[in-house]
């Protein structure tokens, strides 16, 4: 179940102690609504990247065929409601084909249905993986995302490219090129938290809003990030920045900055 930020009507927006004029309540409400749409866009990439963590990440030196067999066995041992099998697609590509139970399968704190294939190509010096997740539904919503990574060689990159109508908000379409950020070490894939970076946009009745996500750190099952920033450049030429930080367990805060106005702070339930 999605946990929405606490209603602004029930909270007092706290203006910072110094600086210019704070935004009006109307501007705060409008900015808050746009941030909520931005988080819905981020959720698409984030959910896909969390699913990417259900299979182990390839480590250099193992044969591709051996890795996909071991990955399949490991997944089935951990998640009983997933049916997994390996398939040799051609001389350079093997796949792990996943089928989730029709009634719903609980995976990494999401309910997943449908089928997809994780396709691995390359060898011991360089391995690339990609999966088209459009055949899946996550928490009842279609997942319109392609995920993948390249590992070994000179660079490792984990990505989620998503676009389509925004679930439950069909008047909006979106696109996001999400990447797994780093937090004092390697990218967090398969752990209990995930850091999301990348550009995006959503388009609706008022035009196109451009997005930049920087260091959005999520814990599994939480609606709002505990840290990081979402920057919106709106269709009408305004700027909205939402900066997230953690205060107490399951309680965080979102600092909203509208244009060059004084920032205001809104508590949120994560």
C-alpha positions in Angstrom: 0.0 0.0 0.0 1.4 3.4 -1.0 2.2 5.7 2.0 1.4 9.3 1.0 3.1 12.3 2.6 1.0 13.8 5.5 -1.6 16.3 4.3 -0.4 19.9 4.3 -3.8 20.9 5.7 -2.8 19.0 8.9 0.7 20.3 9.1 2.4 23.7 9.6 5.0 24.5 6.9 8.0 25.8 8.8 9.8 28.7 7.0 13.5 28.9 7.6 14.8 31.6 10.0 16.4 33.9 7.6 16.3 34.9 3.9 13.6 36.1 1.5 9.9 35.7 1.4 8.4 32.3 1.8 6.1 30.9 -0.9 2.3 31.3 -0.5 0.2 28.3 0.6 -1.1 28.0 -2.9 2.4 27.8 -4.3 3.3 25.2 -1.6 0.3 23.1 -2.4 1.1 23.3 -6.2 4.8 22.4 -5.6 3.8 19.5 -3.3 1.5 18.1 -6.0 4.3 18.3 -8.6 6.7 16.5 -6.3 4.2 13.8 -5.7 4.0 13.2 -9.4 7.8 13.2 -9.6 8.0 10.5 -6.9 5.5 8.5 -8.9 7.9 8.7 -11.9 10.8 7.7 -9.7 8.8 4.8 -8.3 8.7 3.1 -11.8 12.5 3.1 -12.1 13.0 2.3 -8.5 10.6 -0.7 -8.5 12.3 -2.2 -11.6 15.8 -1.7 -10.0 14.6 -3.4 -6.9 13.5 -6.4 -9.0 16.9 -6.4 -10.6 18.2 -7.4 -7.2 16.4 -10.7 -7.1 19.1 -12.4 -9.1 22.8 -12.2 -8.2 25.0 -9.9 -10.1 27.5 -11.6 -12.4 31.1 -11.7 -11.0 34.0 -11.8 -13.4 35.7 -15.1 -14.1 32.7 -17.5 -14.1 31.3 -19.0 -17.3 28.0 -17.5 -18.5 26.3 -20.9 -18.6 27.4 -21.8 -15.1 26.3 -18.4 -13.7 22.7 -18.6 -15.1 22.3 -22.1 -13.8 23.5 -21.1 -10.3 21.4 -17.9 -10.4 18.2 -19.8 -11.3 18.8 -22.3 -8.4 19.5 -19.5 -5.9 16.3 -17.6 -6.9 14.0 -20.7 -6.6 15.5 -21.6 -3.2 14.7 -18.1 -1.9 11.4 -17.3 -3.6 9.1 -20.3 -3.8 6.4 -18.5 -5.8 8.7 -17.8 -8.8 9.2 -20.4 -11.5 12.6 -20.0 -13.1 14.3 -21.8 -16.0 17.3 -21.3 -18.1 17.3 -21.0 -21.9 20.1 -20.8 -24.4 19.0 -18.1 -26.9 22.1 -18.3 -29.2 25.9 -18.9 -28.9 26.5 -15.7 -27.1 23.3 -15.3 -25.0 21.6 -17.2 -22.2 18.4 -16.3 -20.4 16.8 -16.8 -17.0 13.0 -16.9 -17.7 10.9 -16.0 -14.7 7.2 -16.7 -14.2 5.4 -15.2 -11.2 2.3 -16.9 -9.7 -0.9 -15.6 -11.3 -2.4 -14.8 -7.8 0.6 -12.6 -7.0 4.1 -13.3 -5.7 5.6 -11.4 -2.8 9.1 -10.3 -3.9 11.2 -7.7 -2.2 8.1 -6.2 -0.5 6.2 -6.0 -3.8 3.4 -8.1 -5.2 4.5 -9.2 -8.7 2.6 -11.1 -11.5 3.6 -11.9 -15.1 6.6 -13.2 -16.9 10.0 -11.8 -18.0 13.4 -13.0 -19.1 16.8 -11.8 -17.8 19.1 -12.1 -20.9 22.9 -12.4 -20.3 25.4 -11.9 -23.2 29.1 -11.9 -23.2 31.7 -13.8 -21.3 34.1 -13.8 -18.4 35.8 -10.4 -19.4 32.5 -8.6 -20.0 28.9 -9.5 -19.2 25.8 -7.5 -20.2 22.4 -8.2 -18.8 19.1 -6.7 -19.9 15.4 -7.5 -19.1 12.2 -6.1 -20.6 9.8 -6.0 -17.6 6.8 -4.8 -19.6 5.3 -8.3 -19.1 5.1 -7.7 -15.3 2.6 -6.0 -13.0 4.0 -4.7 -9.7 1.5 -3.9 -6.9 -1.3 -4.1 -9.5 0.3 -1.6 -11.9 2.0 -2.4 -15.2 5.8 -2.0 -15.1 6.9 -0.2 -18.3 10.6 -0.5 -17.8 13.7 -2.1 -19.3 16.5 -2.7 -16.9 20.1 -3.9 -17.3 23.7 -3.6 -16.4 27.2 -4.2 -17.8 29.8 -5.5 -15.5 33.5 -6.4 -15.7 35.6 -4.4 -18.2 36.2 -0.7 -17.7 32.8 0.3 -16.4 29.7 -1.0 -14.5 26.4 0.7 -15.1 23.0 -0.3 -13.7 20.0 1.3 -15.4 16.2 1.4 -15.7 14.7 3.1 -18.8 11.0 3.6 -18.3 8.3 5.5 -20.3 4.6 5.4 -20.8 1.3 6.6 -19.2 1.8 7.2 -15.5 0.0 4.4 -13.5 -3.3 5.6 -11.9 -2.7 9.1 -13.5 -3.5 8.4 -17.2 -3.6 12.1 -18.0 0.2 12.1 -17.5 2.9 10.4 -19.5 6.5 10.1 -18.3 10.0 9.0 -19.2 12.9 8.4 -16.8 16.5 7.1 -17.3 17.2 5.9 -13.8 20.6 4.8 -12.7 21.8 3.2 -9.5 23.9 5.7 -7.6 26.8 4.9 -5.3 26.9 5.4 -1.5 30.5 4.9 -0.2 31.2 1.8 -2.3 29.7 -0.2 -5.1 26.1 0.2 -6.3 23.5 -1.3 -4.0 21.8 -4.1 -5.8 20.0 -6.8 -3.9 20.4 -5.0 -0.6 17.7 -3.4 1.6 18.3 0.1 0.2 18.8 1.6 -3.2 20.1 5.0 -4.4 18.5 6.4 -7.6 20.0 9.1 -9.9 19.0 10.3 -13.4 17.0 12.6 -15.6 13.3 12.3 -16.4 10.1 14.2 -17.3 6.4 14.0 -17.1 3.9 15.6 -19.4 0.3 16.4 -18.6 -2.4 19.0 -19.2 -0.1 21.9 -18.3 2.8 20.7 -20.4 6.2 19.0 -19.8 8.0 19.1 -16.5 11.7 18.1 -16.6 13.2 16.2 -13.7 16.6 15.5 -12.2 16.9 12.9 -9.4 20.1 13.1 -7.4 21.0 10.6 -4.7 17.4 9.5 -3.8 18.0 6.8 -1.3 15.1 4.4 -0.6 14.6 1.6 1.9 12.6 -1.4 0.7 8.8 -0.8 1.1 9.0 2.9 1.8 7.1 5.4 -0.3 9.3 8.5 0.1 13.1 8.6 -0.1 15.0 9.1 3.2 17.7 11.2 1.5 18.4 13.0 -1.8 17.0 15.6 -4.1 14.4 15.9 -6.8 14.6 19.0 -9.0 11.7 20.0 -11.3 11.8 22.6 -14.1 8.1 23.1 -14.8 6.3 23.8 -18.1 5.5 27.3 -16.9 9.1 28.2 -16.3 9.2 27.7 -12.5 11.7 25.7 -10.4 10.8 23.3 -7.6 13.4 21.6 -5.5 12.5 18.9 -3.0 15.3 17.9 -0.6 14.7 14.8 1.6 16.3 13.9 4.9 15.6 11.5 7.8 14.6 12.6 11.3 13.2 9.7 13.3 12.3 6.1 12.3 9.7 6.2 9.6 9.5 10.0 9.9 11.4 12.2 7.5 11.2 15.7 6.2 10.9 17.3 2.8 12.3 20.8 2.2 10.5 22.5 -0.6 12.1 25.5 -2.5 10.0 27.2 -5.1 12.0 29.5 -7.4 14.2 31.7 -5.3 11.7 31.8 -2.4 12.5 30.9 1.2 12.5 27.1 1.6 9.7 25.5 3.7 9.9 22.2 5.5 7.1 19.6 5.5 7.2 16.4 7.6 6.5 13.2 5.7 5.8 9.6 6.6 8.2 7.4 4.7 
